């Protein structure tokens, strides 16, 4: 069993390397890299736990595994949100990181207080050590924490499947398979007693799927960040004409804010997100948020479809 954990840990170490070789050189996706690191931490914890000879060492290894486990759902949620076209303000990300740290702080009470585990016992099974735990009053918080993230992921995917079409829908469908697979593995581990932590395999497979999506579909994933082809911009229409034409495509009862109209008019001039940020003297994240709202209100998948509305008669 320890050999199996060693192989899984070794495989998890390859993914951060693959990120730098195949993803980061084209586009930086920090949440994917952070997910790779925390899955390594989880598998390191499982490996150390399997080699434990004392309860104290096993508890330390368990805490290492939990450090990864509390952040893996957060990373997966942010990656799935990104792939499905959702963005969040910084305060939301800080709040989620804070919740993960609070969850980990609860785990750190093990061995000192009986809040998370009332008692633990070390046993050997199939050539590996395993902790037999009696859960305390704080342990259900972890259940709520995990279920909340699973529900949030499913909600993001469901909205994406409903609103988007084409390649976006295919990506959302693939993400749905990843999440349901993790849910299934998590339920199996809760219902059936195993001597092996199958979540280590589940996390690793999820990593491979995310890595594959970013590697194979980077151009599509970042479509919204790419300036439109110059051939679209060479025409005789004025900026005011383009804006008026695009506004005619707004769904009934949908209105744009003054700032959204300002961003839209600059987008129609062929400016990139960075250029818009400089013109309006706002951050690129603020521009990205306005663009996301525009795509949603016009029911388009990205910049190219939005620009195409200017040429509809």
C-alpha positions, 0 to 999 in steps of 0.5 A: 500500500505504501508503494501505491501512495509513493507512486501517486505522490510521484505522479502528482509531482509531475503535474506542476512541472507539466504546468510550467512546460505546457501551460504557463509558457502560453498563459499563467493560470495560478489556480491550476498551479496552486491546485497542483501544489496542494494535491502534492501536499495531500498525497505527501500526507497520505504517504507519510501516514502510511509509514507512521509508527507512532500516533503522534507522527500519524497525526502530523501526517494527517494534518499535512494531508488536511492542509491540502484537502481544505484548499483543493476544493477552493482551487477546483471551484476557482478553476471551474469558475474560470473555465465556465466564464465566471470571475469574482472580486478579490474580497470573495477570494480572500473570504474563501481563503480565510474559510479554508484557513479556519477549517485547517485551524480546526484540524490543528486541534487534534492531539491537543483537544477532543473537538475534531477527533475525540480519540485516535488509534493507529493500526496496520493494514495491508502493509500501511498504517491507518488512523482509526478516528472517533469524530468530535463535535467540530468534524461535521463542519468539514462535511458542510465545508466540502458539500458547500463547495460541491454545491457551488461547483454544480451551480456554476456548471449548471448556469454555464450549461444553461447560458452558453453553447458550443465549446463552452457547453462542452467544457462545462459538461466535462467539468460536470463529469469531474465534479460528479466523479469526485462526489461519487468517490467521496460518498463511497469513502464515507459509506464503505470502509477502505484501507486506502484513501481513494481521494488521492486518486480522485484528486490526481485524476481531476488534476489531469483533466484540468491540465488537459483542458488548459493544454488542449484548449488554451486559445478558446479558454482565453478568447475573451482576453484576445483582441479581435482580428484586425480584418474586423476593424478595417471598415467604414463604420464610425464608433457611434454607428457600431455602438448604436447597432450593437445596442439594438441587440440588447434583449428586452428589459436589459439595460447597460450602466453608463460604465458598461456603455463606455467599456463597450464603445472602447471595445468596439474600437478594437482596444485590448483589456489592458488598453481599456484599463489604461484609458479608463484608469481602472484595474484590468480586473475591473475591466474584466468584470465589466466585459463579463457583464456585457457578454452576459447581457448580450448573451454572447460567449466572448469579444468576437461575438460581441464585435460581430453584433456591430455588423448585423443589419 
